[in-house]
Amino acid sequence: DAGFIASANFVGYLVGAVLAAYGWAAGRERLVALLSLLATAILLAAMAATDSVAVFAGIRFLAGIASAFALVFTSSIVLSHGSAAGNDHVQAAHFGGPGAGIALSSVMVFLIGLGFHDGPGGWRADWIGGALYCAVSLVVVFLLLPSAPAQSAQAGKEPALVWNRPMVLLTLSYGLFGFGYVITATFLVTIARLSATGPIVEFLCWFIAGLTATVALFAWKPLVRPLGLGGVYVAALLVEAAGVVATVALPPSAAPLIGGALFGATFLAITAYGLQIGRKLSPESPRRILAMMTAAFGVGQIVGPVVAGWIAERSGSFTVPTVIAAVALVACAALVMPVIKKIS
């Protein structure tokens, strides 16, 4: 059921990314982003009001649309201002935000679990807590998000994308990254739980992933000059592949923690640098390429949990799907190697 519900969320993410590629939101990016965050808060609260798997899936589908809109339209505003100011720290802070959110939300869920003694009502409190957390975040975004993309950014409706070989290979790589990343993202805590390492390790693996994700782009940034954007993108994919394997290859007490740390240190960096390369390859249509890459990523996200859940159910463990995810991440790196000079 968890894989089905997760895939419903990712289908919504794909739909949202495709819709965001069109020009209907031109001039209204901030409004759409804020409404998407508001919808996310409401939908999180709605999860606590039912226990139907079908309703869960429907709610998460809508939440997926909202999250794609939030990513595409906040990024189009924030990254354009960072680019106009020539400030690379803007991108690092923007994409580090989800890492901080992961860390803080993991603390929240852990404390709620303690308060409810891991009882039957705790999961509803988790969703309500998430809704309140999102509502507070909405206020912060409302106060800080600029009113529109920077003037130097493409104004109005963008021209159609002109595809070339580097763009195609990058988009395919980014889509496959969605598959490779999402298996660990969805099942990391489950892997820790199946290892019977206790609730502290379950909490710490996700908390550490959030902490390393928060600082990931600041840590990778010094490597951009010697390696180029493409080189850092490839290196992060290979490190993530190693982290994914670590979640099932190391001793149970250490595997989720080390795997979570490496996973957190890479997945947002791959996202940020992948999208930055896309914007560089399509400077006239940055919002369209961002949306199309996000859509490709969404396809990978949909397939990943279904495949992993199906294999895990039949094999009794997540070892095989995790190894498949690691191989997919290595393939992501291999896809862009022929054009690495053009994407650096």
Order of alpha helices (4+ residues) and beta strands (2+ residues): alpha-alpha-alpha-alpha-alpha-alpha-alpha-alpha-alpha-alpha-alpha
